[in-house]
Amino acid sequence: MAMERPRRGKANYAAPTKLKEASSSSSDSDSDSEVEVIEDKQARKQFDEWHSRMRSNFSVLLYGFGSKRALLDDFARRLAGPLNRGDAAVLVYYGYNPRCTAKDEVRREAADRHVFVVIHNLDGPGLRGDVSLLSALASCPQVHLVASVDHAMSPLLWDSADAARFRWQYINATTFQPYIAETAGAQSVLMGAFKSGVVTAGAGTVLRSLVLGAQVFKVLAEYLLEDDQCEGVAFAHLYRMCRERFLVRDERVLRQHLVEFVDHQLVRYRSATDNSGELLSIPMERPDLQAVLDDLAAARAE
């Protein structure tokens, strides 16, 4: 399924504003009483109110179930267009992108003009380490911030000092929209296990259940470990190696194994840098991959 990749760069919504993409969003609740769910169209009717709160040096935090990316992007366009008084730049950050960072760019923009900072997923992997920096920026009179969060424990990201600088206005922005862009780069539960140090338990269980498929995986893994610079293995080359070892009798059998691997996110297809075609790779760090092979060897010896 094709998905838009998070980008960094300028998007000219309306002069003299400037919009940069990188990170995530916000949410609000006006009182402690029962809060009415805000549908997408209803939320857009509140854009003027959000803008007024931001101009009053409050930060707006959007919360609630569902992706708020489209909602915040629409709001960013309004900030760059109809709601702009000609004195502000608009920066948009996509926090669900792990490579996103708020450092340097906001400092440059905030130097001599008003800046509206729109953050998608403040609780995403890209901006978690920049929360204190963002709170300090939000305390500047010329910086106006709106952000979204989705994790129930998001408030743990900032301490009381950060909260005082943010001056959050909480808004319920439940949309019930699917988290497509936000989860495009997310790891599966199995891959999360790889990262957390239980590689052998997670991968071993899956690969042992695939029986002959585990040997095909071993061939691919050993080939990738031989060369640090190896991007991946072409299907035709993997087929030859497996055929020589009598692991498969035809391409159809190998493709069946690969389908299992892809479904479990043990193997992925990627385009070669020289555009020569698709390559098969294993999305693991080398130590984790070696640990998986060691586990397979130990299982066979039992």
N, C-alpha and C positions, 0 to 999 in steps of 0.2 A: 504494500500500500504506500503510495507516494505521499510524502509529507514535506512540508516546508521546513527547511533547516533554519535555526536561529541565525541571524546575520548581524554583523556589526557594520555600521556605515550610515551615511546620511540619507535621509528621505525628505525631499522638498515638498512638504505639505502646503506651506504658505510662507512667503517671505514676510518678515525677515527671520522667521523662526528656523530652527534647525533641529532635526529629529534624529537621534541615534538609537539603534536597536541594541539591546543586550540583556535586559532582565525583567523582573516580575512585579506584581500588582498589589491591590489593596482592598479593604472592606470596612463597613461601618454599621453601627447599631446605635440609634439615638437614645434609647433608654433601657433599663433593666427589665421592663415589662415585656410581655409577649410580643415578639417582633414578627411582623407580617412578611412572608416571603416575597421578595421583589423579583418579578419577572423581568426578562431582558428589556422589553420596551419600557416598562415602568422605571427601570434603573436609568435609562437614557434620558428620561424626563428630569432626572435629578442632576444632570450635568452642571446646570447653572448654580445649583446649591453647592455642589462639590467645589466648583471654581471659587465661589464666594468664601467658603471655609479656608481654602488654600491661600487665597489672597489675604485672609485675616491671620495668617501665620499659624494655622493648624495643619497637621498632616492628616490625610484621609487614608484609612485602612479598610480595604474591602475584604470581607470574609464570606463564607457560605459555600454550599456544595455546588460543584460545576465549574468548568473552565471560565475564567473571566478575561481571557486574552482578547477576544473580539470586542468585548465591552470596553476594556481599557484602551485598545488601539483606536476605537471610535472616539473615545474621550480625548486621546492624544491629538487626533486630527482636529477636534473642536478647539483644543487649547492652541493649536498651531494656526487655526483659521478664525472662525467667528468670535471666539472668546479672547483672542489675542489683541492686546492694546498697542501692538507695535513695539513693545519694549521687552519682549521675552523670547528666550530660546526654549525649545522642548527637547528633552532627552528621554529616550525610552530604553529601559534595560530589561532583558529577558533573563531572569535569575535562574530559570530551569536549565539554562545552558551552563555546563560546568566551567567553560572557559570565560564566562562573563566576569568582568571586574568593574567596579565603580571608581577605582583610583585614577588620578590624573585628569580624566576627561571632565568630570564635574568641576574640579578645581579650576580648570581653564575657563569653562563657561561661566562659572559663578563670579569671576573676577570683576566684570564690569557691566552686568545686566541681570535682569530677573531670569530665573531658570525654573521651568516646570519639569520636575523629575517624575517620570512615570515608570514604576517598577513592577514588572510581572514576576510574581513569586519571589517575594523578599525572603521566603523560607526555602528557596531552591538552593541547590549545591553551589551555584555560581557566586552568590552574594552573602552567604552566611557569615563569612569572615570579614565582611565590610560593614556590618550593622552599626558599629560604633562610629565609623567614618560617616556613614549616611545620617546618623542621628545628629552628629556635629554640624553637618551641612544643612540639615533641616532646621536647625536653630538659627541659621542666618536669615535675616529679614528678606533677602532677595531670592531665597531658595524656597520653592513650594513643592511639596512631595505628596504623591498619591501612590499607594502600593497595594498589592493583593497578597493574600496568604491562603494556604489550603490545609496545612498540617494543624491538627488539634493542639499540638504543643508549641506552636510558633511563638507565643509570647515569651517562652524560655530563652529566645535568642537575644533579648535585650534586658538589661538590668534597669533599676529604678532611675538611674541617671540618664540612660538612653531614652527611656519612656518620657522623662520630663522634657528632653530636648525635642523628641518627635511631636509631643502634644497630639496624640492620636484622636481622631474622630472616627469611631467605629461605625461601619455601614454594612448591613446585610445585603450582599449582592448575589444571592443564590440564583444561578442560571440553569442548572441541571444540564449544561452542555458537556459533551465528552471531553476528557483531557487528552486531546490528540497530540498537539505540539509539545505539551508539557511532559508527556511520557514517551516521546519518540526516542529519546536517548537513554531511557531508564533501563537498568539491568534487570534481568529476571531474578526470581528468588534464588535460583540455583547459582547464578553468577554472583549474587550478593554473598552467597555462602563461600564462593571461591575467595572473595576479597576478605572475608572475615576469618579466614584461616582454617575452615573446615572443608578444604578442597577434597581431601580423600573421601570423606563421608558422602558428600554430595555427588561428585562426579563418579565415584566408585559404584554407588548404588545404581545410577543411571546406566553406566557402561556395562556393568555386569548383567543387567537385565536385557541388554541388547545382544549378548552372546558374541556371535561372529562379528557383529558391528564394532565391538570393542577392539578387535584386531585391525580393522580398517582404520579406526581412529588412531590406533598406535602407530600405524604406518605414516599417517599424515602428521602426527605430532612429532615423531622422530625426524622426519624430513625438515620440519620447520625449526626444530631445535639445532640442527646441524649448522644453520647459517643465521647469524644475528640480523642480517639485512634482508632476509627472505620475506617478501610481501605475502606470499601464498603459493598455492600449487594449482596448476591448471587441471581441470577435470581429466583430460586425456592422459596427463602424466601420472596422476593418482591411479587411474584405471590400469595403466601398464604396470605400475609397482604392485598393485593388489593382484593382478592377473599372474604376475611372475611368482607370487607367494601362494597361489592357488586359493586366494580368499574369495574371489568372485569368478563366476563363469561368463558373465556378460555385463554390459553397461547398465542394463536394467536393474540388476541386483545391487550394483554400487549406488545407483541413484536412490534406491529404496533405503539403503543405509544412510545416505546423506539427508534424506527427508527427515529421518528420525533425529539425526544430529541437529539439523536446523530447527526442528520443532522444540528441542530441548535447549536451544541456543548454545550448543557446544561448538558448532561450526557456523560460519557465516560466509556469504559470497561478497566479494568486493571487486571493484574494477581495478585493473592494473594501471599503474601510473603512466605507462607508455601506450595506454588504450589498446593493448593487444588482446583484450578479452577479460573474462571474469576469472577470478582466482578464489580458491578455497582457503580460508584462514581460521584460526582458533582464537577467539577473543579472551585470552588469558595471558597473564604475566608469565615469563619463562619459569620462575621458581614454582608457580602454581601448576604449570603444565608438566614440569618434571615430577612434581609430587603426585600428580594423577597417574603418570606412567609407572612410578614406583609402587603405587597402590595396586595397579593392575597386575604388575609382576608378582607382588606378594600374594594376591588373590589366586593366581594361577599355581603358585607353589604350594598352597594349602591342600 
